[in-house]
């Protein structure tokens, strides 16, 4: 019997590898700025949507389950993307914020 796959697990793993690699690359190549890295936050939402659709079409309506763990994982991915979007906003408007103080 196959264990049901939780939707969002693959996206979470890929997102961690992708952003971890980019932040590590920044240490060796400072030209890759944090604002460029953070601006890639929509990729997480695209991957999550693609994973959900693929899971739906491969497993059918009845096999796809959203349990408590999946809901928490999707919320964590959403919070992470919201934080990256906020960081992008601050980085894009940093000069505006620093001149007021």
Residue frames relative to the residue before (quaternion, step in Angstrom):
aa qw qx qy qz dx dy dz
X 1.0000 0.0000 0.0000 0.0000 0.00 0.00 0.00
X 0.3556 -0.7462 0.5255 0.2014 3.55 -0.80 1.00
X 0.4284 -0.6801 0.5341 0.2620 3.50 -1.06 0.79
X 0.5031 -0.6503 0.4757 0.3125 3.58 -0.98 0.84
X 0.3572 -0.7229 0.5572 0.1985 3.54 -1.00 0.93
X 0.3619 -0.7195 0.5513 0.2180 3.55 -0.92 0.86
X 0.4087 -0.6942 0.5397 0.2445 3.53 -0.88 0.96
X 0.7255 0.3960 -0.3156 0.4661 3.56 -0.88 0.99
X 0.5522 0.6265 -0.3976 0.3801 3.60 1.16 -0.45
X 0.6671 0.4958 -0.2948 0.4714 3.57 0.90 -0.93
X 0.6614 0.5150 -0.3011 0.4546 3.58 0.91 -0.92
X 0.6447 0.5173 -0.3199 0.4630 3.57 0.96 -0.84
X 0.6724 0.5010 -0.2929 0.4594 3.58 0.92 -0.90
X 0.6672 0.4920 -0.2951 0.4751 3.57 0.91 -0.93
X 0.6446 0.5273 -0.3221 0.4502 3.60 0.98 -0.82
X 0.6552 0.5063 -0.3135 0.4649 3.57 0.95 -0.84
X 0.6598 0.4950 -0.3070 0.4747 3.58 0.95 -0.86
X 0.6669 0.5171 -0.3045 0.4417 3.58 0.88 -0.95
X 0.7430 0.4051 -0.2445 0.4734 3.59 0.67 -1.04
X 0.6043 0.5406 -0.3565 0.4642 3.60 1.08 -0.61
X 0.6575 0.5048 -0.3013 0.4713 3.58 0.98 -0.85
X 0.6609 0.5045 -0.3123 0.4596 3.57 0.99 -0.81
X 0.6613 0.4870 -0.3139 0.4763 3.60 0.96 -0.80
X 0.6296 0.5090 -0.3294 0.4858 3.59 1.10 -0.65
X 0.6358 0.5272 -0.3265 0.4596 3.59 0.98 -0.82
X 0.6024 0.5692 -0.3540 0.4334 3.59 1.08 -0.69
X 0.6139 0.5590 -0.3519 0.4323 3.58 1.06 -0.67
X 0.7480 0.3804 -0.2065 0.5031 3.60 1.04 -0.76
X 0.7674 0.2006 -0.1107 0.5989 3.58 1.20 -0.54
X 0.1974 -0.8319 0.5075 0.1066 3.60 0.18 1.25
X 0.5280 0.6261 -0.4194 0.3915 3.62 1.19 -0.30
X 0.6147 0.4807 -0.3362 0.5272 3.58 1.23 -0.43
X 0.1648 -0.8480 0.4993 0.0667 3.55 0.07 1.32
X 0.6443 -0.5206 0.4029 0.3893 3.53 -1.30 0.40
X 0.6324 0.5382 -0.3478 0.4352 3.58 0.99 -0.72
X 0.6338 0.5071 -0.3351 0.4784 3.61 1.07 -0.65
X 0.6485 0.5134 -0.3157 0.4649 3.58 0.99 -0.82
X 0.6982 0.4799 -0.2738 0.4553 3.56 0.80 -1.02
X 0.6239 0.5628 -0.3469 0.4168 3.60 1.08 -0.62
X 0.6020 0.5651 -0.3564 0.4372 3.62 1.25 -0.11
X 0.3377 0.7892 -0.4703 0.2050 3.62 1.22 0.14
X 0.6147 0.5524 -0.3950 0.4012 3.69 0.94 -0.52
X 0.5058 0.6513 -0.4236 0.3749 3.61 1.20 -0.39
X 0.6236 0.5498 -0.3438 0.4366 3.61 1.02 -0.76
X 0.6771 0.4800 -0.2940 0.4740 3.58 0.91 -0.86
X 0.6293 0.5254 -0.3322 0.4665 3.58 1.04 -0.74
X 0.6634 0.4983 -0.3026 0.4691 3.59 0.92 -0.88
X 0.6523 0.5136 -0.3166 0.4588 3.59 0.96 -0.84
X 0.6589 0.4964 -0.3033 0.4769 3.59 0.97 -0.81
X 0.6538 0.5040 -0.3123 0.4701 3.58 0.96 -0.85
X 0.6523 0.5123 -0.3187 0.4588 3.59 0.95 -0.83
X 0.6392 0.5227 -0.3207 0.4640 3.58 1.00 -0.80
X 0.6786 0.4892 -0.2929 0.4629 3.59 0.91 -0.90
X 0.6506 0.5069 -0.3167 0.4685 3.59 0.92 -0.87
X 0.6538 0.5088 -0.3107 0.4661 3.57 0.93 -0.86
X 0.6440 0.5279 -0.3162 0.4545 3.57 1.00 -0.81
X 0.7284 0.4384 -0.2510 0.4629 3.57 0.82 -0.99
X 0.6815 0.4805 -0.3004 0.4632 3.62 1.02 -0.66
X 0.7888 0.3425 -0.1648 0.4830 3.57 0.93 -0.84
X 0.4575 -0.6831 0.4572 0.3392 3.58 1.16 -0.33
X 0.7061 -0.4869 0.3206 0.4020 3.53 -1.29 0.29
X 0.7161 0.4881 -0.2701 0.4196 3.59 0.87 -0.90
X 0.6957 0.5001 -0.2855 0.4295 3.60 1.03 -0.70
X 0.6337 0.5361 -0.3387 0.4430 3.59 1.17 -0.44
X 0.0128 -0.8214 0.5683 -0.0475 3.55 -0.60 1.16
X 0.1685 -0.7395 0.6429 0.1072 3.50 -1.13 0.77
X 0.0353 -0.8014 0.5971 -0.0063 3.55 -0.34 1.21
X 0.7643 -0.3664 0.2563 0.4647 3.57 -1.29 -0.07
X 0.6613 0.5184 -0.3083 0.4459 3.60 0.92 -0.88
X 0.6471 0.5117 -0.3123 0.4710 3.56 1.02 -0.81
X 0.6412 0.5232 -0.3221 0.4597 3.56 0.95 -0.86
X 0.6508 0.5036 -0.3095 0.4764 3.61 0.97 -0.84
X 0.6552 0.5186 -0.3102 0.4535 3.59 0.95 -0.90
X 0.6618 0.4887 -0.3050 0.4797 3.59 0.95 -0.84
X 0.6404 0.5097 -0.3304 0.4700 3.61 1.00 -0.75
X 0.6434 0.5161 -0.3260 0.4620 3.61 0.99 -0.77
X 0.6401 0.5033 -0.3234 0.4821 3.59 0.98 -0.80
X 0.6565 0.5102 -0.3088 0.4619 3.58 0.98 -0.81
X 0.6485 0.5035 -0.3131 0.4774 3.59 0.98 -0.82
X 0.6338 0.5307 -0.3245 0.4597 3.58 1.01 -0.83
X 0.6777 0.4731 -0.3015 0.4755 3.59 0.92 -0.85
X 0.6233 0.5282 -0.3439 0.4629 3.59 1.05 -0.68
X 0.6367 0.5167 -0.3199 0.4747 3.60 1.03 -0.78
X 0.6575 0.4919 -0.3114 0.4783 3.58 0.98 -0.80
X 0.6272 0.5186 -0.3384 0.4725 3.60 1.04 -0.70
X 0.6478 0.5085 -0.3091 0.4757 3.58 1.03 -0.79
X 0.6418 0.5135 -0.3183 0.4724 3.55 1.01 -0.81
X 0.6327 0.5201 -0.3330 0.4673 3.57 1.02 -0.76
X 0.6359 0.5312 -0.3238 0.4568 3.58 0.96 -0.82
X 0.6724 0.4859 -0.2939 0.4748 3.58 0.90 -0.91
X 0.6737 0.4978 -0.3062 0.4523 3.60 0.92 -0.87
X 0.6673 0.4971 -0.3065 0.4622 3.57 1.01 -0.75
X 0.7744 0.3057 -0.1567 0.5313 3.58 1.11 -0.64
X 0.2534 0.8138 -0.4958 0.1667 3.61 1.18 0.40
X 0.6573 0.5045 -0.3242 0.4565 3.59 0.90 -0.86
X 0.6232 0.5410 -0.3359 0.4540 3.58 1.02 -0.73
X 0.6893 0.4652 -0.2813 0.4789 3.60 0.98 -0.85
X 0.6988 0.4902 -0.2920 0.4314 3.61 0.92 -0.81
X 0.6512 0.5265 -0.3375 0.4299 3.63 1.07 -0.53
X 0.6130 0.5626 -0.3533 0.4277 3.58 1.20 -0.37
X 0.7350 0.4143 -0.2346 0.4828 3.61 1.12 -0.49
